[in-house]
Amino acid sequence: MFNKDSGEKGKIEEVLRNSLEVEENQMREYLIAAERIHDDPELKERLENFAQGNAKRSKQLLDEISENQ
């Protein structure tokens, strides 16, 4: 798809790394919010599920970054 010899590879890696940072930040925010909730177990569980989704996407992004180095 992209010519690996061009600057595209570096641009793609930058996008992946930026996306990873966003996912990790969101995961932390969801977990912090979930920890603060004591009176709504359903909301707490949903926030924890969101964090798990972020963790899975973070792993996928890390794998993609590793494969493209």
C-alpha positions as CSV (number, residue, x, y, z in Angstrom):
1,M,0.0,0.0,0.0
2,F,2.7,2.5,1.0
3,N,6.2,2.6,-0.3
4,K,8.3,1.6,2.7
5,D,11.3,3.5,1.3
6,S,9.5,6.8,1.4
7,G,8.7,9.0,4.3
8,E,5.3,7.3,4.5
9,K,6.6,4.6,6.9
10,G,7.6,7.3,9.4
11,K,4.3,9.1,9.1
12,I,2.4,5.9,9.7
13,E,4.4,5.0,12.7
14,E,3.8,8.5,14.1
15,V,0.0,8.1,13.6
16,L,0.2,4.7,15.3
17,R,2.2,6.1,18.3
18,N,-0.2,9.0,18.7
19,S,-3.1,6.7,18.6
20,L,-1.5,4.5,21.2
21,E,-1.0,7.5,23.5
22,V,-4.7,8.4,23.1
23,E,-5.9,4.9,23.8
24,E,-3.6,4.6,26.9
25,N,-4.8,8.0,28.2
26,Q,-8.5,7.1,27.7
27,M,-7.9,3.8,29.5
28,R,-6.5,5.5,32.5
29,E,-9.3,8.0,32.6
30,Y,-12.0,5.3,32.4
31,L,-10.3,3.3,35.2
32,I,-9.9,6.4,37.4
33,A,-13.6,7.3,36.9
34,A,-14.6,3.7,37.6
35,E,-12.7,3.7,40.8
36,R,-14.6,6.8,42.0
37,I,-18.0,5.3,41.4
38,H,-19.5,3.6,44.4
39,D,-23.3,3.9,43.9
40,D,-23.8,2.8,40.3
41,P,-22.3,-0.7,39.7
42,E,-23.6,-0.8,36.1
43,L,-21.8,2.5,35.2
44,K,-18.7,1.2,36.9
45,E,-18.8,-2.0,34.9
46,R,-19.3,-0.1,31.6
47,L,-16.4,2.2,32.3
48,E,-14.2,-0.9,33.1
49,N,-15.4,-2.5,29.8
50,F,-14.4,0.7,28.0
51,A,-11.0,0.5,29.6
52,Q,-10.6,-3.1,28.5
53,G,-11.4,-2.1,24.9
54,N,-8.7,0.5,25.1
55,A,-6.3,-2.0,26.4
56,K,-7.0,-4.4,23.5
57,R,-6.6,-1.6,21.0
58,S,-3.4,-0.5,22.7
59,K,-2.0,-4.1,22.3
60,Q,-3.0,-4.1,18.6
61,L,-1.3,-0.8,18.1
62,L,1.9,-2.0,19.8
63,D,1.9,-5.1,17.7
64,E,1.5,-3.0,14.5
65,I,4.3,-0.7,15.6
66,S,6.6,-3.7,16.2
67,E,5.8,-5.3,12.9
68,N,6.5,-2.1,11.0
69,Q,9.9,-1.4,12.5
